[in-house]
Amino acid sequence: MATVYDLTRRLEAEARLEDLARGFKAETADPAWFLGRQWQLGEHLGEDASSPVRVEYRPSVVPVDPLGGDPRMDPRVTPAEAIVESEPEDFWTPGRRVAAGRRVAAGLAAAGRPQPTDPKLLLGGLPVPYDLLDGAGLDGRALWRRREQLNLEERWFGELPPDPEPADLWDPAELAYNADFTAAGAGLQLRRHDGGGLDWYSVDGTTPLPEPVPAPRPVSVLAGRATYPGAPEPRWWQIERAKVDIGGYPPDRSHFATTLLLDLVLSHSDDWFTFPVDARAGHVVTLEEVVVHDSFGDTWTLAPPADKWSLFAVAGLDQRSLVLWPTVATPLLGPPIDEVVLGADEDANVVWAVERRVTGREVPSTQQPAPLPPASMPAQAKPSFTYLPTSDVPPRWHPYLVGQVNGRRRFVQARAADLTGPTAILAPEPESDLLYTDPVTRSGTPVHQIEPAAVPIDGLVLERRAVLGRRTDGNPVLWTQRRRRPLLTPPGLRLRFDTLQPLVGAP
């Protein structure tokens, strides 16, 4: 019997060297082979250029002044969204209204005085789920408004509201926020802010910043290569990440950001370097001078050319300046308190404002269908009709008609009327604060007006909700945010005038 043996030859490394430094040198037996491969792959075609190593810059930091001189509206502490979007009487949350009412009731009882009997001083209009307390006690906010008339002591209310109340920066005609900040005398203008995130690109400068006196001291930092997901590695022998597919970005010329990213990744991936800049929130940071020291020992002074574009620039300010706001990255958003849909109805030649949600409750905004006539009628019966001047308008649909206000074309709020009876009956007024010029007083004078350019052709949605965030000192901040969002199609109503409606069951 014959026996067959399979012999396998292999090389195994033996760590016989006692010098660790030599092992870290990664010596190769044929360095010329690596140089040849680099030549074949075109790595030697690069320019004999240096790389930035160290950067010296002179920063000047100018704080943004508190809005209106109110220290509570300091952008260095309070998020910019809370400053711009705060409403008057934001202090009066449902819990504070209930608690203050109970404290005042206890104070009146201790003083031997009766409670006021005016029903307008009772809790009412609380959002869901606090609406269960409507009418259950005195309203602290209503009592505070009439404290002098009712001769109420302020100490009975406990925690007092801020004095003065925050200014309402919402423009009811433009349906957006407007604000004016200052920084060392320079103006920072915020116009037509839709609500939500607010950053450096939301403002424009109106006047340039003054030159710092004395000149700021230089800061020296190390430069590093810019890295981002999907960026090719700068060396040939580095393994790139396989989870990022650059080919997944369609080269659509209509999307400038995508085209710029592809050009950056494919052509200039290893030509971008970054260096850290120490800055503080709520300030305008300006790089007065930037000097780069490269690997060859040369120095280069950087200056942004006036005729070149920049990814980060505030219009009206120098290209070296940037506004840094403290913003809320992940705010807690409450459910919508009010929701209104607006859109132009060209058939009816009006702008409809449809209330969908009021004080947290969904409200009906559709008309119940009219009963249909019987399918068959006696041949000898004559049909009977009733005259209607127009078709019915569903509830919560508020019309805005074109009018001239102080020489300007505006959509002016009107009210539908029921003309089926001997006297006209006006439809109920809007309940949402979003459809009032002054939501606090609701005086109705002047009535709500809308700038025509504020309503796009596809319509928009107005929302009002509570937002909770934190300040830079860690304390919570609560405010009420109004926000506008686009629609896919505007609300429309097929109005018909001078119609005859069949009478059901008529002989």
C-alpha positions in Angstrom: 0.0 0.0 0.0 1.3 3.4 -1.0 1.0 6.5 1.3 0.6 10.0 -0.3 1.7 13.1 1.6 0.7 16.7 0.6 3.5 19.1 1.2 2.8 22.8 1.5 5.5 25.4 1.6 4.9 28.8 3.2 6.8 31.7 4.6 6.4 32.6 8.3 7.8 35.7 9.9 9.9 35.2 12.9 10.3 38.2 15.3 14.0 37.7 15.8 14.9 41.4 15.8 15.3 43.1 19.2 15.3 46.6 17.7 11.7 48.0 17.8 12.7 51.2 16.0 13.8 49.3 12.9 10.4 47.5 12.8 8.5 50.9 12.7 10.6 52.0 9.7 8.6 49.7 7.5 11.6 48.9 5.3 11.1 47.7 1.8 13.3 45.5 -0.3 12.7 47.3 -3.6 11.8 51.1 -3.1 12.2 51.6 -6.8 9.1 49.4 -7.4 7.0 51.8 -5.3 8.4 54.8 -7.2 7.6 53.1 -10.5 4.0 52.4 -9.4 3.6 56.1 -8.4 4.9 57.1 -11.8 2.5 54.8 -13.6 -0.5 56.1 -11.6 0.4 59.7 -12.2 1.2 60.7 -8.7 4.4 62.4 -9.8 2.4 64.8 -12.0 1.5 67.0 -9.1 3.0 70.4 -8.5 5.9 70.8 -6.1 3.6 72.8 -3.8 3.6 73.2 -0.1 0.9 72.6 2.5 -0.3 75.0 5.2 1.0 74.1 8.6 0.3 77.0 10.9 -2.1 79.9 10.8 -2.0 83.2 12.6 -5.1 85.4 12.6 -6.2 88.5 14.4 -9.9 88.2 15.4 -12.2 91.0 16.6 -15.4 90.1 18.4 -18.3 92.6 18.7 -21.3 91.6 20.8 -24.8 91.9 19.4 -26.8 94.4 21.5 -29.9 93.2 23.4 -33.1 93.9 21.3 -34.7 97.1 22.5 -32.2 97.4 25.3 -34.0 94.6 27.2 -31.4 92.4 29.0 -33.7 89.4 28.7 -33.4 89.7 25.0 -29.6 89.4 24.9 -28.5 87.3 22.0 -25.5 86.2 24.0 -27.8 84.3 26.4 -31.2 83.9 24.8 -31.6 82.0 21.5 -32.3 84.2 18.5 -35.6 82.4 17.8 -37.0 83.1 21.2 -36.0 86.8 20.9 -37.7 87.3 17.5 -40.7 85.0 17.9 -41.8 85.9 21.5 -45.3 87.3 21.9 -46.7 89.6 24.5 -48.2 87.7 27.5 -46.1 84.6 26.7 -45.6 84.6 30.5 -49.2 83.6 31.0 -49.1 79.9 30.4 -52.3 77.9 31.4 -50.6 76.8 34.6 -49.8 80.3 35.6 -53.3 81.6 34.7 -54.8 79.0 37.0 -52.3 79.4 39.8 -52.5 83.2 39.8 -56.3 83.1 39.9 -56.3 80.8 42.9 -53.8 83.0 44.7 -55.9 86.1 44.1 -59.0 84.3 45.3 -57.2 83.3 48.5 -56.0 86.9 48.9 -59.5 88.3 48.6 -60.8 85.7 51.1 -58.1 86.6 53.6 -58.9 90.3 53.2 -62.6 89.7 53.7 -63.5 90.8 50.2 -65.9 89.0 47.8 -64.7 87.6 44.5 -65.6 89.5 41.4 -68.7 88.2 39.6 -67.9 89.3 36.1 -68.0 86.1 33.9 -65.2 87.6 31.7 -62.8 87.1 34.7 -63.3 83.3 34.7 -61.0 80.9 33.0 -61.9 80.5 29.3 -60.3 79.7 26.0 -57.6 77.4 27.4 -56.0 75.1 24.9 -56.4 71.4 24.9 -56.2 69.6 27.4 -56.5 72.5 29.8 -59.9 73.4 28.4 -61.5 71.1 31.1 -60.8 74.0 33.5 -62.8 76.6 31.5 -65.1 78.3 33.9 -63.7 76.4 37.0 -62.1 79.5 38.6 -60.7 83.0 38.2 -58.3 83.7 35.3 -55.1 85.2 36.6 -54.3 86.9 33.3 -57.7 88.6 33.1 -57.3 89.7 36.7 -53.8 91.1 36.0 -55.1 93.1 33.1 -57.8 94.7 35.4 -55.9 94.7 38.7 -56.1 98.5 39.0 -59.8 98.6 38.3 -60.5 95.8 40.8 -58.0 97.2 43.4 -56.0 94.0 43.5 -52.6 93.8 45.3 -49.7 92.6 43.1 -48.4 90.4 45.9 -51.5 88.2 45.6 -50.4 87.1 42.1 -47.1 85.5 43.2 -44.7 85.5 40.3 -45.1 88.7 38.3 -45.0 88.9 34.5 -42.0 90.7 32.9 -42.2 94.5 32.7 -42.2 95.5 29.9 -43.7 92.7 27.9 -41.7 91.5 24.9 -42.5 93.3 21.7 -44.6 91.6 19.1 -42.3 91.4 16.0 -44.9 89.6 13.8 -46.1 91.6 10.9 -49.8 90.6 10.4 -49.8 92.0 6.9 -46.6 90.3 5.7 -47.3 87.2 7.8 -43.6 87.1 8.8 -41.2 88.5 11.5 -39.2 91.7 11.2 -36.6 92.8 13.6 -33.6 95.3 13.8 -30.5 94.4 15.8 -27.4 96.5 16.4 -23.7 95.6 17.0 -21.3 98.4 17.9 -23.5 100.9 16.0 -23.8 98.6 12.9 -27.3 97.6 11.9 -28.4 93.9 11.5 -31.7 93.8 9.7 -34.1 90.8 9.8 -36.9 90.8 7.2 -39.6 88.4 6.3 -38.6 85.6 8.6 -41.1 82.7 8.2 -40.5 81.4 11.7 -38.3 78.5 12.9 -34.6 78.2 12.6 -32.7 81.5 12.6 -29.0 81.7 11.7 -26.4 84.1 10.2 -27.9 84.0 6.8 -31.2 85.4 8.1 -29.9 88.9 8.6 -28.4 91.6 6.4 -26.0 94.3 7.5 -27.1 97.9 7.0 -23.9 99.7 8.0 -20.3 98.4 8.2 -18.7 97.5 11.5 -16.2 100.0 13.0 -12.5 99.3 13.0 -11.3 97.8 16.3 -9.1 100.0 18.5 -6.6 98.8 19.6 -5.8 96.1 17.0 -6.5 92.6 18.3 -3.7 90.3 19.3 -2.8 87.5 16.9 -3.8 83.9 17.6 -1.7 80.9 16.4 -3.3 77.6 15.5 -2.5 74.5 13.4 -4.1 73.9 10.1 -5.7 70.6 9.1 -7.0 69.1 5.9 -10.8 69.4 5.4 -12.5 66.1 5.7 -16.2 65.2 5.1 -18.1 62.0 4.3 -17.3 60.8 0.7 -14.1 62.9 0.3 -11.3 60.9 -1.5 -8.3 60.3 0.6 -5.3 62.5 -0.3 -2.8 59.7 -0.7 -2.8 56.8 -3.3 -2.2 54.1 -0.7 -5.1 55.0 1.6 -8.3 52.9 1.6 -11.4 55.1 1.1 -14.8 54.5 2.7 -17.0 52.2 0.8 -20.2 53.3 2.4 -20.4 56.6 0.6 -21.4 56.5 -3.1 -20.5 59.8 -4.8 -22.3 58.5 -7.9 -25.5 58.7 -6.0 -25.6 62.5 -6.5 -27.3 63.3 -9.8 -25.3 65.9 -11.7 -28.3 68.2 -12.0 -27.3 71.7 -13.1 -30.4 73.2 -11.5 -29.1 72.3 -8.1 -26.1 74.4 -7.6 -25.1 72.8 -4.3 -24.9 69.3 -5.8 -22.8 70.6 -8.8 -20.5 72.4 -6.4 -20.1 69.3 -4.2 -19.2 67.1 -7.2 -16.7 69.6 -8.4 -15.2 69.8 -5.0 -15.0 66.0 -4.5 -13.7 65.1 -8.0 -11.3 68.1 -8.7 -10.2 69.8 -5.6 -10.8 67.2 -2.8 -7.3 67.7 -1.3 -6.9 71.4 -1.8 -9.0 72.5 1.2 -7.7 73.1 4.6 -9.3 74.4 7.8 -8.2 76.0 11.0 -10.2 76.6 14.2 -11.4 80.1 15.2 -12.4 80.8 18.8 -15.7 82.6 18.8 -18.7 83.3 21.1 -22.4 83.1 20.5 -24.2 86.3 20.1 -21.3 88.1 18.5 -20.1 89.3 15.1 -16.6 87.8 14.5 -14.3 89.5 12.0 -10.9 88.2 10.9 -8.8 91.3 10.6 -5.7 89.5 9.3 -4.9 85.9 8.4 -1.3 84.7 7.8 -0.5 81.2 6.7 2.8 79.5 7.3 3.5 76.6 4.9 5.7 73.5 5.0 8.4 75.4 3.0 8.7 78.1 5.6 7.0 80.7 3.5 4.2 83.0 4.8 1.1 84.0 2.9 -1.3 86.8 3.8 -4.9 85.9 3.0 -7.5 88.5 2.0 -10.9 87.8 0.5 -11.0 89.5 -3.0 -13.9 91.8 -3.4 -14.9 90.4 -6.7 -15.2 86.7 -5.6 -18.1 84.9 -4.1 -18.1 83.3 -0.7 -20.1 80.5 0.9 -20.4 82.3 4.2 -21.0 86.0 3.9 -23.6 88.4 5.4 -24.9 90.9 2.9 -24.0 94.4 3.9 -21.0 93.4 6.0 -17.4 92.8 5.1 -16.6 89.3 3.8 -14.4 88.8 6.7 -17.3 89.2 9.2 -19.8 86.6 10.2 -22.8 86.8 12.6 -23.0 84.0 15.2 -26.4 83.4 16.8 -27.2 81.1 19.7 -29.9 78.9 18.2 -31.9 75.9 19.5 -30.7 72.8 17.7 -33.4 70.4 18.9 -36.4 72.4 20.4 -39.4 70.7 21.9 -42.4 71.6 19.7 -45.9 71.5 21.1 -49.0 70.6 19.1 -50.4 73.4 17.0 -52.5 75.8 19.0 -53.9 77.5 16.0 -53.8 76.4 12.3 -55.1 78.5 9.4 -55.0 77.8 5.7 -54.8 80.8 3.3 -55.1 80.8 -0.5 -56.4 82.9 -3.4 -59.6 81.6 -5.0 -59.5 83.1 -8.5 -63.0 81.8 -9.3 -64.6 83.7 -6.4 -62.0 86.6 -6.6 -61.3 86.4 -2.9 -58.7 85.1 -0.5 -60.0 82.5 1.9 -58.7 82.1 5.4 -59.9 78.7 6.7 -59.6 78.0 10.4 -58.7 74.3 10.9 -57.6 74.4 14.6 -58.3 76.9 17.3 -56.9 76.7 20.9 -55.7 73.2 20.1 -59.0 71.9 19.0 -59.9 70.8 15.5 -62.9 72.8 14.2 -65.3 71.8 11.4 -64.5 73.7 8.2 -66.6 71.8 5.7 -70.2 72.3 4.8 -72.7 69.5 5.3 -74.1 68.4 2.0 -77.7 69.5 1.2 -80.3 66.9 1.0 -80.9 65.6 -2.5 -84.3 65.7 -4.2 -86.3 62.5 -4.4 -85.2 60.1 -7.2 -88.7 60.0 -8.7 -91.6 62.4 -8.6 -95.2 61.9 -9.8 -95.6 62.8 -13.4 -98.4 65.2 -12.7 -96.4 67.0 -9.9 -94.8 70.3 -10.8 -91.3 70.9 -9.3 -91.0 73.8 -6.9 -87.8 75.8 -6.3 -86.6 78.3 -3.9 -84.3 81.3 -4.7 -80.9 81.5 -3.2 -78.8 84.7 -3.7 -75.6 82.6 -3.4 -74.4 79.1 -2.4 -73.6 78.4 1.2 -70.2 79.3 2.7 -68.8 76.6 5.0 -68.2 77.6 8.6 -64.7 79.0 9.5 -64.2 80.2 5.9 -63.4 83.9 6.2 -63.2 86.0 3.0 -60.6 88.7 2.2 -61.6 91.2 -0.5 -59.3 93.4 -2.6 -59.2 97.0 -1.4 -57.2 100.1 -1.2 -55.8 101.0 2.2 -53.8 104.2 2.4 -53.1 104.0 -1.3 -51.8 100.4 -1.1 -53.5 97.3 -2.5 -54.4 95.0 0.3 -56.6 91.9 1.0 -59.0 93.2 3.7 -60.9 90.9 5.9 -64.6 90.8 5.4 -67.5 88.7 6.8 -69.9 86.5 5.0 -73.6 87.0 5.6 -76.7 84.8 5.5 -79.2 86.5 3.1 -81.9 83.8 3.1 -84.0 85.6 5.7 -85.6 89.0 5.9 -82.5 90.4 7.5 -78.8 89.7 6.9 -77.1 87.6 9.6 -73.3 88.0 9.7 -71.1 85.0 10.0 -69.1 84.6 13.3 -65.8 86.5 13.6 -62.5 84.5 13.4 -61.4 82.9 16.7 -57.7 82.4 15.9 -55.3 85.0 17.0 -53.6 84.7 13.6 -56.4 86.5 11.9 -56.3 89.7 14.0 -54.1 92.8 13.7 -53.8 93.0 17.5 -54.4 89.5 19.0 -54.2 90.9 22.6 -57.0 93.5 22.4 -58.9 92.1 19.4 -60.3 95.6 19.0 -61.0 94.9 15.3 -59.8 98.4 14.3 -58.3 98.2 11.8 -59.5 94.8 10.6 -56.9 92.3 9.5 -55.2 93.1 6.2 -52.8 91.0 4.2 -50.2 92.1 1.7 -50.9 90.5 -1.7 -47.3 89.3 -2.1 -47.5 87.4 1.2 -49.9 84.8 -0.2 -48.3 82.6 -2.8 -50.2 81.2 -5.7 -50.2 77.7 -4.1 -51.4 79.0 -0.7 -49.8 78.6 2.7 -50.4 77.3 6.2 -50.1 79.4 9.3 -49.3 77.6 12.6 -49.0 78.8 16.1 -47.5 76.6 18.8 -45.5 76.5 22.0 -41.7 75.9 21.8 -39.4 75.0 24.6 -35.6 75.4 24.4 -32.6 76.3 26.6 -30.5 79.4 26.9 -26.7 79.4 26.9 -26.8 79.5 30.7 -28.8 76.3 30.9 -32.1 77.8 31.9 -35.2 76.9 30.0 -37.0 79.4 27.7 -40.6 79.0 26.5 -42.2 81.0 23.8 -45.1 80.9 21.3 -44.0 80.5 17.7 -45.9 81.6 14.6 -44.8 79.9 11.4 -45.8 79.8 7.7 -45.4 76.8 5.5 -46.2 76.3 1.8 -49.2 74.4 0.4 -49.6 72.3 -2.7 -52.9 73.8 -3.6 -54.9 76.7 -2.3 -58.4 76.3 -0.7 -61.1 76.9 -3.2 -64.9 77.2 -3.0 -67.2 77.0 -5.9 -69.5 79.9 -5.2 -72.6 80.3 -7.3 -74.8 83.4 -7.4 -78.6 83.6 -8.1 -79.4 79.9 -7.9 -82.6 77.9 -7.7 -82.7 75.0 -5.3 -85.4 72.3 -5.7 -87.6 71.9 -2.7 -87.5 68.4 -1.3 -91.0 66.7 -1.1 -92.8 69.7 -2.7 -96.2 68.8 -4.2 
